[in-house]
């Protein structure tokens, strides 16, 4: 019992740290710009063995903290109304495998601005319950929970949503290890976990896996961020040469990415 309580407490603290970090990152560095816009990160071609996921049947049946999204959902507009149709169209775009990262971020911003994040989470919960084999549902539900954390000061609600988000990303990756959005967001969140939990090696493995997967696909603007984050993680662990190599590789693949160019310039300046 005590062990379970400690694990729960650690997850809460780590989750809240991740929320704060991700919230700052998304709002200051990657604010979406309406439909087709520049998206998020990419990956470096360092091939490492992917972290072993839990079996799908285990991930889908792990006990989940009680969700409060349904309790906070607003009164839905009348079925068939313009608002209801537009809302469901946005949900369909979020869970579509063909939607771009930038388009999804624009939709999340719209849902946030209109106060309908809880409605979106509640709808995604229903979709996930109706089809637990679809990786897109937990991947987007995890996003909804993380964004909900930034809308309240209720510590309990934040803790519940943070833990649910972490489990949903794991579920999505067990169903589809190539789900870029789930792996990237989980990896970024882990960079904010307390250092005494020693998540650094796993973060590096996650980003290396992501980069290896990305480089098997056509380039996407958001892919550049994976190089940025992997390099920062190397730098954090004192592996400055590896950090510079990752940033150089990313900059070569995405020469228009100013953040990678700035990191390289700062790295070169520090060595002089």
N, C-alpha and C positions, 0 to 999 in steps of 0.2 A: 504494500500500500504506500509506504513512504517512498519507495523507489519510483512508483508510478507518479506520485506527486512531484518528485524532483524532476522527472522527465517532462512532465507537463509544464512545470515552472520554467524550465530551460527553453522549451519550445515557445512559450509565451514571450519571454524576453527576447529571444532571437527573432521571433516573428515580428515583434513591434519594432525592433531595430531595423529589420529589413523593410518594413513598411515605410518608416521615416526616410530611409535612404532611397528607396525606389521612388517615393513620392517626390523628393527633391530632384532626383535624376530626370524623371519623366516631365516634370513641370518646367525645369530650367534648361534642359539640354535637348529634349526631343518633343517639344510641344507640337502636336499634329497640326497640319495645315489644310484641312478640308480634304475631301476625297483623295484623288491620286496625288500623294505627296511623298517626300522622302521618308523612308521608314527607319528601322533600327539596325542592329548589328550583324556582322558577318563572322566567319570563322577562319582560323589559321590552319594551314595544312600540317599540323603536327599530329601524327596518328598515334593515339594511345588507346588502350583497351577501355571500352565504355564501362562506367560503374555498373555493377551487376544489379539490375532492378529486381524488385520483389515479384514473384509470380503474379500474373494478372488476377487470379482468383483471390489471392491474399489482399492485394491492393484494393480490390473492389469491395471486400467484406470487412475491412478493418473498421473498428468502431470509430464513429465520427462524433466530434463535439456537436451539441445541439446547434443547429443553424438558426439565426435570428432574421435572416433575409425575408422569409415569408411574413414574419410578424411586422416587419417595417415596410412592406410593400404598400404603396399608396392605392387609393381606390382606382381601379382600372377604368379607362374611358369606355363608353358603350361599344360593344362588339360591332364592327362594321364602320365605326367612325373613322375620320381621317387620322386622328391621333392613334387609334388602336392599330390601324393598318400600317402606319409608318413605324410604330414601335416593333411590330412583329417582323416587318421587313428588315429592320436593323438587327434583330436577333438572328434572322436567317443569314444575313451577311456575316455576322460574327462567327457563326459555326460553319460557314461555307469553306471548303478546302481551297477554293479559288479566290477568296478575298485577299487583298494585299495587306501587309502589316500596317501601312499608312492609312488605308481605308478603315481598318478596324480601330486604330487609335483615334481617328476622327469620330467614329461612332461612339467610342467610350467617352470622349470629351463631350459629345452632344448629350449622352445619357447622364453624365455627371452634372452638366450645366442645367439640365431640365429636371434634376432631382429624381431621376428614375433608375438609379443604380440598383436599389433594392428590388425594384420590379424586374429588372433584367436578371439579377441573381436568382430570384424566385422562379422565373421562367426557365432559366438554365438548369435549376435543380429538377424541375419537372421533366425536362428533356433528358437529363442524365438518368433519372429514375426509369424513364420509359425505354431507354436504349443504352444500357451501361457498357456496351461494346464500342461505342463511338467515342474516339479519343478527343474529338473537337469539343465535346460538351464539358468534360472536366478541365480541359485546357483553358477555355474561356471562363468557366465558373471560377477557377482560381484567380483569373484576372479581376473578375467582379469583386471577389472577396478582398483582394488587396486594395482595390480602389475604394471600397466601402470603409476600410480602416481609416482612411484619411478624412472621412466625413463625420467622425464622431470622436468625442473625448471619453466615451464609455470604455474603460479598460477591459471589462469582461467581454464586451462585444468585439473589441479589437483582437483580443486573445483568441476568441472562437474563430473569427474570420481568418486570422493569420494561420492557425493550425489547420483549418479546413483547406486553405489555399495550398499549403505545403503538401497535404495529402492528395489534393486534386491534381497537382502537377505530377506527382509520383504515379497516380493512376493513369494519367494521359500518356506518360512515357512508357509505362508497362504495356499499354495498348498499342502505342505507336512510338517507338524509340526515336523516330526521325521528326517528331513534332518540334519544330524549331522554336516556336513561341514559348512552349512549356519549358523546354530545357534552358533557353536563354533567361527567362524570368526567374526560374528557380536558381540558376547559377548566380545571377546578379544578386538575388536576395541573400544567398549564402555568403556573399562577400561582406555582409553587414553583421553576420553572426559574431558573438563574442570570441576573441582570439583563443581563450582557454578551451574552447570546444574543438580546436584544431581541425577546422574545416578547409584549411588552405589547400591541401593536396586534392581533396575531392573537388573543390572549385576548379582547380587547374585541369583535372581530368574531364570535368563537365565541359569546360570551354574548348579543350582540345578535341573532344568528341564532336562538339557542335561544329567546330571549324572543319574537321575532316568530312563531316556530312555536307556542310555548305559547299565545299569545293568540288563536290560531285554534282552540284546543281548549277543552273545558270546564275550569274551574279545578281544579287538584289541589294539595293542601297543599304538596307538595315543590317546586312551581314558585316559591314565594316565595324560595327560596335563590338563584335566578339573579339576582334583583335585588340581593340582598345582595352577591354576589360581583362583579357588574359594577360596582356602586358602589364597592366596595373597590379594584377595578382602576383606575377613574377617579381615585380619591383618591390612589392610589400614583403616578400619573403627573401629579399636580398639578391635575387637572381637578375641583376641589372642587364647582363649580356643577353639573356634569354628575352627579357622585356623588349630590348631594343630590336632584336631579331624579329619578334612578333610584330611590332609596330612597323618595321620596314617592309615586312611581307604584306601587311594590310595596306600600307600606303601605296605599294606597287600595284596592288589589285584595285584599290579605290583611291586614285590620285587626287580626286576632288574632295576627299574627306578632310576637312580642315582640322578636326580634332586629332586625327592621327598625325598630321603634319606638325601640329603644335607639340604633341608629345615627343616626336622625334627631335624637334628643335630644342626643347627643354632638356632632353636627355643628352644631346650633343653639347649643350652649353654647360651642363653639370660636370662633364668629363674634362672640360678645358681647365 
